[in-house]
């Protein structure tokens, strides 16, 4: 009688095999683009990525960040196959397992352990999406920026946080929180002055940045600043953190 080895989820996600292969992406390379056939799911083994959408008028928005240990492109598992509704792009050098739609569906049906893992991911992503929406609707730009930086440093995730976040531009941060680059520049300088972040080529995030989210106001100042038009031309001109340093 042939004895079948138990399914090893970790080994499945770490290695190439039938219907799946490992892909390497350099920063700014895409896993897939909006409008491509939704024929696969990616499991990010290492690195950081972001998912964006582009409107019919050409405006781009970041809808989520993806860290190692998460899936991206899960919409390919919809009952009716279609096209991608977003674009997934590597923020840093990434290694990912590309799993074909059919192989992903087969494994989920055949292996309860893998299905449990994927279901937990979907629930976590759903909760995160709700938190993103609440953040966008009710929090100030400053709090939204602090939250994005903490998420990129993976505070609140299992293990030690990566206090050095991936390289990112002020334009991208502004796009992600729905504000202007000059406003991001102002808040980044203030976070540095307060000791919440360090700045030497890359941003190092300290746990004390949580204070911005946990309290209604930053220490010694109001969380909401004057209108954007008042900030433009004053803080952007004298910013101590040049935008190119974030690239």
Backbone as a ProteinNet text record, in pm:
[ID]
protein_1_A
[PRIMARY]
XXXXXXXXXXXXXXXXXXXXXXXXXXXXXXXXXXXXXXXXXXXXXXXXXXXXXXXXXXXXXXXXXXXXXXXXXXXXXXXXXXXXXXXXXXXXXXXXXXXXXXXXXXXXXXXXXXXXXXXXXXXXXXXXXXXXXXXXXXXXXXXXXXXXXXXXXXXXXXXXXXXXXXXXXXXXXXXXXXXXXXXXXXXXXXXXXXXXXXXXXXXXXXXXXXXXXXXXXXXXXXXXXXXXXXXXXXXXXXXXXXXXXXX
[TERTIARY]
84.5	0	88	62.2	143.1	99.3	196	166.5	190.1	87.2	95.8	145	247.5	301.8	200.9	191.5	98.3	138.4	38.6	63.4	139.9	243.1	326.2	301.9	221.8	186.8	309.2	399.5	519.1	603.9	620.2	699.9	630.9	498.6	422.7	445.7	444.1	457.4	602	696.8	838.9	903.9	837.4	902.2	816.2	883.6	813.5	757.3	662.4	601.9	498.8	412.5	309.4	215.1	205.3	113.3	160.7	285	336.4	486.8	533.5	675.8	716.3	844.1	896.8	940.7	902.1	940.8	1015.2	1110.1	1188.2	1155.6	1129.1	1096.9	1187.1	1236.8	1313.3	1215	1261.5	1173.7	1111.4	981.9	902.7	855.7	897.6	843.1	704.3	620.4	482.7	461.4	380.4	334.9	229.5	141.2	37.9	-12.7	-81.9	-132.2	-284.4	-342	-486.2	-527.4	-626.1	-671.9	-614.9	-508.2	-452.3	-550.5	-541.9	-625.3	-591.8	-694.7	-675	-660.9	-539	-518.5	-426.9	-387	-294.6	-303.1	-251.4	-240	-92.7	-45.8	93.9	102.9	201.6	233.5	368.6	372.2	495.6	586.1	697.8	791.7	881.6	925	1003.4	985.5	1004.9	991.7	861.4	837.5	717.8	660.5	528.4	461.9	344.3	289.7	168.7	73.2	-54.6	-159.2	-224.1	-232	-285.8	-395.8	-478.5	-579.7	-568	-605.2	-603.1	-744.2	-793.2	-928.1	-928.4	-1048.1	-1060.5	-1000.2	-984.3	-923.1	-772.3	-717.9	-573.5	-521.2	-609.7	-565.6	-536.2	-419.2	-377.6	-394.6	-435	-450	-398.1	-328.5	-281.2	-391.2	-427.5	-536.7	-488.6	-369.8	-317.5	-168.4	-102.6	36.8	41	139.3	152.7	289.8	293.2	417.8	446	568.4	605.1	510.5	470.7	378.4	233.3	208	71.1	50.9	-74.8	-110.4	-149.4	-136.1	-182.7	-237.3	-343.8	-406.7	-511.7	-560.8	-657	-789.7	-813.3	-935.5	-945	-833	-833.4	-920.1	-951.7	-1030.7	-1180.5	-1221.2	-1363.6	-1428.5	-1556.4	-1627.4	-1620.6	-1631.8	-1624.6	-1491.8	-1399.9	-1269.8	-1287.5	-1201.9	-1209.5	-1073.4	-1069.7	-944.5	-909.4	-783.7	-736.9	-800.3	-840.8	-899.9	-798.2	-674.1	-570.1	-433.9	-332	-193.1	-113.6	-35.2	51.5	196	265.7	401.4	496.4	616.2	717.9	768.9	770	828.8	977.5	1011.3	1150.3	1170.5	1293.2	1317.1	1229.4	1158.1	1060.8	1086.8	1055.8	1051	909.9	846.2	707	681.4	584.3	539.5	415.5	423.6	310.2	234.8	109.9	29.1	-84.4	-92.3	-197.7	-335.6	-433.7	-569.8	-620.4	-602.8	-652.3	-581	-448	-372.1	-409.1	-432.5	-473.3	-609	-703.2	-836.5	-829.1	-749.5	-736.2	-679.4	-573.8	-508.6	-602	-678.7	-772.3	-879.9	-925.6	-1027.3	-968.8	-843.3	-784	-713.8	-668	-585.6	-646.8	-715.4	-779.5	-682.8	-561.6	-463.8	-432.6	-416.5	-389	-511.6	-629.9	-752.9	-768.6	-735.5	-743.8	-650.3	-527.3	-429.6	-480.8	-534.2	-581.9	-704.1	-792	-910.3	-869.7	-771.4	-723.1	-666.6	-594.6	-541.8	-655.2	-758.5	-870.3	-941.9	-960.3	-1025.4	-939.8	-809.2	-717.6	-718.5	-716.4	-720	-851.5	-962.6	-1092.1	-1094.5	-1042.2	-1037.1	-948.4	-836.5	-744	-809.4	-885	-952.9	-1054.4	-1128.6	-1224.3	-1151.8	-1038.1	-960.4	-908.3	-867.4	-820.5	-931.8	-1053	-1166.4	-1199.8	-1201.8	-1228.8	-1121.2	-997	-884.7	-901.8	-940.7	-955.5	-1072.5	-1179.7	-1300.5	-1292.1	-1225.7	-1238.1	-1107.5	-993.4	-868.3	-804.4	-724.3	-653.1	-542.9	-492.6	-382.9	-262.5	-236.1	-120.4	-133.6	-252.6	-274.2	-265.4	-317.6	-312.1	-168	-85.2	55.8	126.5	100.9	162.6	124.7	-1	-47.6	20.3	33.3	99.1	244.5	314.8	455.1	467.2	377	378.5	346.3	252.4	219.6	338.8	409	525.1	637.9	645.4	745.8	697.6	572.3	512.3	495.9	469.6	433.4	297.9	285.4	161.7	158.9	262.6	272	357	343.1	426.5	574.3	655.4	799.5	837.6	964.6	1016	983.4	942.8	913.4	1039.3	1022.8	1133.9	1134.7	1212.3	1203.8	1248.2	1330.8	1367.6	1265.2	1186.3	1082.7	1141	1074.1	1123.2	1131.7	1222.6	1231.7	1098.4	1056.5	928.8	932.9	866.9	869.6	757.4	775	670.2	544.2	559.8	442.6	359.6	428.7	357.3	285.8	353.4	289.4	168.1	181.4	70	-48	-18.3	-121.5	-193.2	-117.1	-173.3	-265.4	-239.5	-322.2	-418.3	-412.3	-506.6	-478	-353.4	-317.6	-210.5	-144	-42.3	98.1	196.4	334.4	385.2	347	394.7	345.8	224.9	170.5	244.1	273.3	351.9	488.5	552.7	683.2	677.5	572	556.4	546.1	460.2	440.6	565.6	635.7	757.5	861.9	876.5	970.8	930.5	802	756.5	777.7	750.5	774.6	922.7	1009.5	1153.6	1193.6	1140.6	1172.3	1127.2	1018.7	965.8	1031.5	1120	1190	1111.6	1002.5	920.9	985.8	1062.8	1133.4	1274.8	1362.7	1498.1	1511.5	1605.3	1616.7	1761.9	1814.4	1949.3	1945.9	1894.1	1879.6	1749.6	1721.8	1594.9	1529.9	1400.8	1325.6	1328	1366.4	1358.5	1242.6	1147.4	1026.4	1040.8	1011.1	1013.2	870.8	861	730.2	655.5	729	666.1	574.9	588.7	500.6	354.9	333.7	198.5	124	200.1	137.3	50.2	89.1	12.5	-125.6	-132.3	-258	-342.4	-276.5	-349.2	-406.3	-353.8	-401.6	-463.3	-554.5	-623.8	-530.4	-424.5	-332.2	-189.6	-99.6	42.1	86.6	190.3	237	268.9	202.5	237.3	184.4	99.8	51.7	-78.7	-151.8	-278.4	-254.1	-329.9	-311.2	-351.8	-441.3	-483.3	-414.6	-356	-285.3	-371.1	-324.5	-402	-432.1	-514.4	-554.4	-431.6	-447.6	-336.8	-276.8	-361.8	-311	-217.5	-239.3	-152.3	-18.9	-22.7	101.2	186.5	122.2	196.8	277.2	404.3	490	559.3	509.2	578.4	659.7	593.4	666.4	740.7	682	750.2	881.1	882.3	1002.2	1114	1076.6	1178.1	1187.9	1139.6	1139.5	1280.4	1298.6	1429.1	1448.8	1341.7	1350.7	1323.2	1425.1	1402.2	1334.6	1246.6	1171.9	1260.8	1369.3	1452.1	1515.9	1528.6	1587.8	1497.5	1367.2	1273.2	1270	1329.2	1322.9	1401.6
-119.9	0	124.8	214.4	334.7	435.1	481.1	579.4	720.2	801.8	938.1	1030.7	1111.9	1205.3	1315.9	1363.3	1472.7	1598.7	1678.8	1802.9	1900.9	1961.6	2058.9	2196.4	2279.2	2410.3	2499.1	2498.7	2582.5	2543.6	2412.9	2366.1	2400	2389.4	2422.7	2567.8	2657.7	2800.4	2844.4	2757.3	2793	2742.2	2648.6	2582.2	2580.8	2573	2556.2	2414.5	2396.1	2264.3	2268.3	2167.9	2160.1	2279.3	2358	2470.9	2592.1	2591.1	2706	2720.7	2847.3	2873.5	2998.6	3006.4	3121.4	3228.2	3352.7	3464.6	3567.8	3633.8	3739	3872.2	3973.9	4104.8	4211.7	4299.7	4415	4524.9	4622.4	4734	4797.1	4828.4	4892.8	4795.9	4669	4570.9	4529	4488.9	4454.1	4302.5	4261	4121.9	4100.3	4198.3	4198.4	4341.4	4368.4	4503.6	4503	4616.8	4634.9	4602.2	4514.6	4474.4	4342.3	4291.5	4161	4049.8	3934.5	3820.2	3779.8	3756.2	3716.6	3564.5	3516.6	3372.7	3312.4	3391.1	3339.3	3420.1	3358.8	3423.8	3421.2	3527.3	3533.8	3526	3450.5	3448.8	3516.9	3629.4	3707	3643	3587.5	3520.6	3620.2	3722	3828.7	3956.9	4069.2	4198.6	4268.4	4381.6	4461.8	4501.7	4506.8	4545.6	4636.5	4699.4	4780.3	4753.3	4771.7	4748.3	4882.1	4915.7	5044.8	5025.5	5128.4	5130.8	5264.7	5265.1	5387.3	5411.6	5532.7	5567.8	5590.4	5605.8	5630.9	5765.5	5855.3	5985.9	5984.6	5867.5	5854.7	5879.1	5902.5	5924.5	5791.5	5781.8	5657	5667	5557.3	5553	5419.6	5423.2	5301.4	5250.8	5123.5	5070.2	4979.3	4923.7	4844.9	4820.7	4787.3	4745.5	4595	4527.9	4383.3	4353.4	4276.2	4238.2	4090.1	4048.9	3907.5	3823.5	3708	3620.6	3645	3733.1	3763.2	3726.8	3708.6	3680	3810.3	3810.8	3924.3	3868.6	3931.5	3882.6	3777.2	3771.9	3668.2	3680.8	3794.9	3812.4	3714.8	3651.2	3552.3	3431.6	3413	3297.3	3322.1	3436.7	3465	3355.6	3332.2	3222.9	3236	3359.2	3383.7	3451.4	3383	3443.6	3573.3	3669.4	3797.2	3860.7	3993	4065.9	4128.8	4161.7	4225.2	4363.5	4395.1	4526.4	4623.9	4576.7	4660.2	4617.9	4690.9	4660.1	4635.9	4529.3	4500.5	4524.7	4608.4	4650.6	4627.8	4579.7	4560	4696	4716.6	4837.3	4813.9	4693.9	4651.9	4525.8	4473.2	4346	4238.4	4165.2	4067.6	3927.7	3829.5	3690.6	3642.1	3580.5	3539.6	3407.1	3333.9	3210	3242	3220.8	3242.3	3111.2	3110.9	2988.7	3004.6	2913.7	2918.6	2906.9	2967.6	2969	2827.8	2736.9	2599.6	2527.5	2543.8	2477.9	2533.6	2664.8	2726.5	2671.3	2662.7	2611.3	2463.6	2386.6	2243.4	2223.2	2299	2284.5	2326	2430.2	2474.8	2369.5	2301.4	2198.3	2071.3	2041.2	1914.9	1921.9	2041.1	2052.3	2151.5	2101.4	2188.3	2283.4	2237.7	2323.5	2446.9	2426.3	2538.7	2629.9	2569.5	2648.8	2736.1	2680.8	2757.3	2877.4	2854.5	2963.1	3073.4	3034.4	3133.3	3207.7	3136.5	3200.7	3303.4	3270.6	3365.3	3489.7	3468.7	3583.7	3671.4	3610.9	3687.3	3766.9	3706.4	3775.9	3892.7	3869.6	3975.9	4090.1	4057	4159	4237	4167.6	4235	4334	4291.6	4380	4500.2	4476.3	4583.7	4683.1	4631	4717.6	4806.6	4748.7	4828.6	4936.5	4897.8	4994.8	5106.4	5071.9	5172.7	5271.7	5218.9	5304.8	5398.2	5343.9	5425.6	5532.9	5492.7	5585.6	5701.2	5667.2	5768.5	5862.1	5807.5	5886.6	5976.1	5929.1	5997.1	6053.7	6010.3	6055.7	6169.7	6249.9	6360	6305.8	6390.3	6350	6303.8	6370.9	6337.2	6196.1	6162.3	6027.7	5922.5	5954.2	5859.1	5833.2	5937.3	5920.2	5835.5	5864.5	5786.2	5639.4	5612.1	5473.2	5401.6	5469.9	5408.7	5374.5	5466.6	5441.3	5322.3	5313.5	5201.2	5069.8	5073	4951.7	4906.4	5002.4	4967.1	4911.1	4955	4901.5	4772.2	4732.5	4607.8	4603.2	4717.8	4718	4650.6	4566.9	4493.9	4358.5	4326.9	4196.6	4103.9	3970.8	3878.3	3904.4	3887.9	3909.2	4054.1	4081.6	4217	4304.6	4429.8	4518.7	4553.1	4578.6	4624.1	4775.7	4829.8	4973.3	5056.7	5001	5070.2	5034.6	5131.7	5101.1	5102.1	5038.4	5037	5178.4	5202.2	5333.9	5372.5	5495.3	5540.4	5692.7	5745.3	5888.8	5959.8	6090.2	6169.1	6171	6169.6	6166.2	6041.3	5927.2	5801.5	5804.6	5855.6	5866.7	5958.2	6069.3	6163.2	6097.8	6022.2	5951.4	5848.9	5783	5677.6	5731.4	5852.5	5905.5	6013.9	6047.6	6143.3	6287.2	6330.7	6469.3	6514.4	6626.4	6678.7	6644.6	6651.8	6623.4	6723.7	6851	6952.5	6923.3	6871	6837.9	6718.6	6618.4	6503.9	6550.5	6639.8	6692.7	6761	6839.8	6909.1	6810.1	6709.9	6613.1	6527.7	6490.6	6410	6487.9	6615.7	6698.3	6708	6719.9	6729.5	6597.2	6485.1	6354.4	6340.1	6388.9	6378.2	6467.8	6588.2	6680.1	6624.9	6550.5	6492.9	6359.7	6310.1	6186.2	6061.2	6076.8	5961.5	5881.9	5950.7	5884.8	5940.2	5865	5911.1	5911.8	5993.1	6011.6	6017.6	5905.9	5904.6	5818.5	5875.5	5800.2	5722.7	5645.4	5574.4	5610.6	5589.3	5626.9	5513.4	5546.9	5452	5495.6	5405.7	5436.9	5386.5	5473.2	5435.4	5408.5	5321.7	5284.8	5406.6	5508.7	5628.7	5698	5664.1	5722.3	5683.3	5575.3	5534.3	5644.8	5733.7	5842.2	5930.2	5944.7	6028	5967.3	5833.5	5764.3	5750.9	5727.7	5699.9	5824.5	5942.2	6066.2	6155.4	6240.2	6327.6	6429	6467.9	6568.2	6522	6567.4	6543.9	6628.3	6583.9	6660	6803.7	6894.6	7035.4	7102.2	7032.2	7095.8	7031.9	7102.5	7052.4	6957.1	6848	6748	6800.8	6894.9	6952.9	7088	7109	7233	7320	7441.7	7528.8	7463.3	7528.2	7474.9	7447.1	7352.6	7310.6	7429.8	7520.7	7636.4	7720.5	7718	7794.4	7725.2	7592.3	7516.9	7523.4	7516.2	7514.9	7643.4	7625.7	7741.7	7786.7	7747.9	7785.8	7669.3	7556.7	7443.1	7367.3	7357.8	7284.7	7352.2	7484	7557.5	7538.3	7524.1	7516.7	7378.2	7276.5	7140.8	7093.3	7036.1	6982.1	6841.6	6781.6	6647.2	6654.8	6666.5	6678.4	6555.2	6575.7	6464.3	6359.1	6399.5	6299.6	6202.9	6242.4	6152.1	6035.7	6051.2	5942.5	5843.2	5877.6	5789.8	5663
0	0	0	-92.5	-103.8	2.3	80.7	184.6	129.7	136.3	85.1	195.4	163.7	262.4	289.4	413.1	444	369.2	336.7	263.3	351.3	294.3	365.9	303.4	372	317.9	298	397.9	388.9	268.5	245.7	132.4	0.4	-2.5	-123.7	-162.5	-64.1	-91.5	-112.1	-81.6	-92.9	-220.5	-290	-402.1	-527.6	-642.8	-769.8	-777	-865.3	-882	-992.4	-995.5	-1096.8	-1085.1	-1190.6	-1192.9	-1115.2	-1074.4	-998.5	-1022.4	-1016.8	-1036.3	-959.6	-926.8	-853.8	-954.1	-926	-1012.1	-928	-991.1	-925.8	-993.4	-911.9	-967.4	-906.5	-991.6	-945.9	-904.7	-826.1	-789.9	-913.8	-905.8	-1010.9	-1119.3	-1115	-1208	-1161.6	-1255.9	-1222.3	-1216.6	-1120	-1113.2	-1222.8	-1234.5	-1337.6	-1351.2	-1460.9	-1487.1	-1500.6	-1470.1	-1483.3	-1626.7	-1641.3	-1773.6	-1821.4	-1756.2	-1792.3	-1754.8	-1819.7	-1778.7	-1634.8	-1554.8	-1414.8	-1409.2	-1434	-1448.1	-1342.8	-1241	-1141.2	-1012.6	-905.5	-775.2	-736.5	-672.5	-630.2	-477.9	-430.6	-287.8	-272	-200.5	-185.8	-81.9	-126.3	-36.5	35.4	-35.3	26.6	-52.9	17.2	-47.5	-11.1	-77	-54.9	-190.3	-198.2	-321.7	-288.3	-390.1	-371.1	-485.5	-457	-555.6	-587.6	-715.2	-757.6	-861.6	-875	-980.6	-1053.1	-1180.1	-1260.9	-1312.8	-1292.1	-1337.5	-1487.5	-1543.3	-1687.7	-1727.4	-1629.3	-1657.3	-1636.7	-1598.1	-1582.4	-1442.5	-1346	-1209	-1141.2	-1076.7	-1011.3	-860.5	-798.2	-652.8	-600.4	-487.8	-422	-330.1	-344.3	-262.8	-151	-161.2	-49.7	-66.6	43.6	43.4	68.4	12.8	28.5	85.9	194.6	259.1	238.6	267.4	257.3	342.8	288.9	360.1	324.4	227.7	185.5	38.4	2.1	-136.8	-206.7	-336.9	-416.8	-548.2	-597.5	-719.1	-692.5	-566.6	-528.9	-603.3	-666	-744.2	-861	-896.1	-1004.6	-971.7	-843.1	-801.1	-809.4	-862.9	-880	-964.1	-938.9	-1006.9	-1158.5	-1206.3	-1350.6	-1382.3	-1453.2	-1485.8	-1564.3	-1535.6	-1605.9	-1614.5	-1616.8	-1626.1	-1491.6	-1475.9	-1352.4	-1338.6	-1217	-1189.5	-1133.1	-1113.4	-1053.3	-1106.4	-1063.6	-1099.2	-971.4	-968.1	-854	-895.8	-819.3	-854.6	-738.5	-767.6	-663.5	-615.9	-484.3	-425.5	-402.3	-355.2	-339.4	-423.7	-427.9	-496.1	-432.2	-514.1	-463.5	-519.3	-437.2	-480	-450.6	-550.3	-532.3	-601.4	-547.6	-610.3	-691.7	-821.7	-910.2	-924.8	-879.5	-878.5	-979.7	-1073.4	-1173.3	-1109.5	-1171.9	-1117.3	-1090	-1184.8	-1168.9	-1055.1	-1045.9	-939.1	-803.4	-795.9	-670.3	-626	-717.8	-684.5	-644.2	-716.8	-685.1	-545.5	-513.6	-383.3	-270.2	-291.4	-188.5	-161.2	-264.1	-247.2	-184	-218.1	-175	-39.8	0.4	120.2	220.1	322.2	421.9	492.2	516.8	584.8	501.6	372.1	282.1	272.7	265.5	259.8	383.3	500.7	625.4	621	573.2	563.2	471.1	356.4	260	313	383.8	441	546.3	628.3	729.3	662.1	551.3	477.1	426	367.5	313.2	421.6	538.9	649.8	697.5	707.9	749.7	648.6	520.4	414.7	420.6	446.5	456	572.2	686.9	804.2	775.5	708.9	674.2	578	481.3	385.7	456	551.3	628.6	709	769	847	757.6	634.7	539.5	506.9	486.9	453.9	570.4	690.5	809.1	824.6	803.4	813.1	714.6	590.7	486.3	515.9	574	597.2	719.7	826.4	954.9	1012	964	1023.4	944.3	1013.2	949.8	858.7	771.5	682.4	762.7	874.4	957.3	1013.9	1063.7	1117.4	1007.2	889.7	779.2	737.6	736.4	703.1	808.1	935.8	1043.5	1031.2	1001	990.4	874	760.2	644.5	677.3	743.7	778.5	874.2	970.6	1065.4	995.2	901	825.9	741.4	681.2	599.5	684.2	810.8	902.3	967.1	935.8	983.8	1133.8	1197.3	1338.7	1353.3	1455.9	1479.3	1412	1329.5	1266.2	1353	1334.8	1411.7	1387.1	1491.9	1480.1	1501.1	1487.7	1507.4	1386.5	1409.1	1296.3	1218.8	1087	1003.9	1010.9	1102.2	1127.7	1008.7	920.5	797.1	690.4	646.4	549.3	408.5	312.5	174.8	118.4	24.2	-39.1	-102	-79.9	-131.9	-147.5	-249.1	-273.2	-198.4	-181.3	-117.4	-203.2	-335.7	-423	-399.2	-381.9	-357.6	-223.7	-120.5	10.9	4.9	-68.3	-80.8	-151.9	-254.4	-330.5	-243.2	-156	-71.9	36.9	83.7	193	145.9	16.8	-36.7	-0.5	-17.1	11.9	-86.6	-59	-149.4	-99.6	-191.9	-154.3	-51.6	-65.8	28.4	170.2	180.1	312.2	372.5	289.2	335.5	382.9	305.8	342.8	479.3	501.5	629.3	744.7	729.9	837.5	860.8	752.5	767.2	846.6	817.5	892.4	1038.7	1064.9	1203.1	1277.1	1210.4	1273.9	1310.7	1222.3	1249.5	1366.2	1368.4	1478.8	1614	1614.4	1738	1774	1687.6	1717.5	1682.2	1605.3	1566.6	1453.5	1369.5	1259.4	1251	1185.9	1154.5	1003.1	957.2	814.3	770.6	717.3	661.2	535.3	427.8	303.7	299.1	406	418.5	550.9	559.6	679.2	780.6	903.1	1015.2	1104.4	1124.3	1200.2	1343.7	1440	1581	1629.2	1728.9	1782.2	1836.9	1877.1	1933.2	1832.7	1702.1	1601	1626.3	1700.4	1737.4	1812.5	1879.5	1954.7	1865.5	1739.8	1647.5	1623.2	1619.6	1593.1	1719.4	1832.5	1956.6	2021.4	1985.5	2045.4	1938.6	1981.5	1886.7	1822.2	1895.6	1843.5	1865.7	1779.5	1802.4	1920.3	1994.4	2109.5	2072.9	2140.2	2125.3	2000.4	1922.1	1800.4	1758.3	1673.7	1624	1508.5	1506.8	1401.3	1265	1264.9	1137.2	1118.1	1003.6	974.9	883.7	849.8	761.7	628.2	552	422.7	336.6	243.4	157.4	83.7	41.9	-33	52.3	185.7	274.3	292	281.1	298.4	171.9	57.4	-68	-81.3	-114.1	-134.7	-9.4	110.7	233.5	284.9	315.1	367.7	259.2	140.5	34.2	-1.7	2	-37.6	62.4	192.7	296.6	357.3	286.7	341.2	370.6	493.5	532	480.3	423	368.2	219.9	136.3	-7.7	-62.7	-161.3	-215.6	-278.4	-345.1	-413.2	-314.2	-186.9	-88.5	-57.2	-87.8	-63.7	-177.2	-289.4	-406.3	-381.5
[MASK]
+++++++++++++++++++++++++++++++++++++++++++++++++++++++++++++++++++++++++++++++++++++++++++++++++++++++++++++++++++++++++++++++++++++++++++++++++++++++++++++++++++++++++++++++++++++++++++++++++++++++++++++++++++++++++++++++++++++++++++++++++++++++

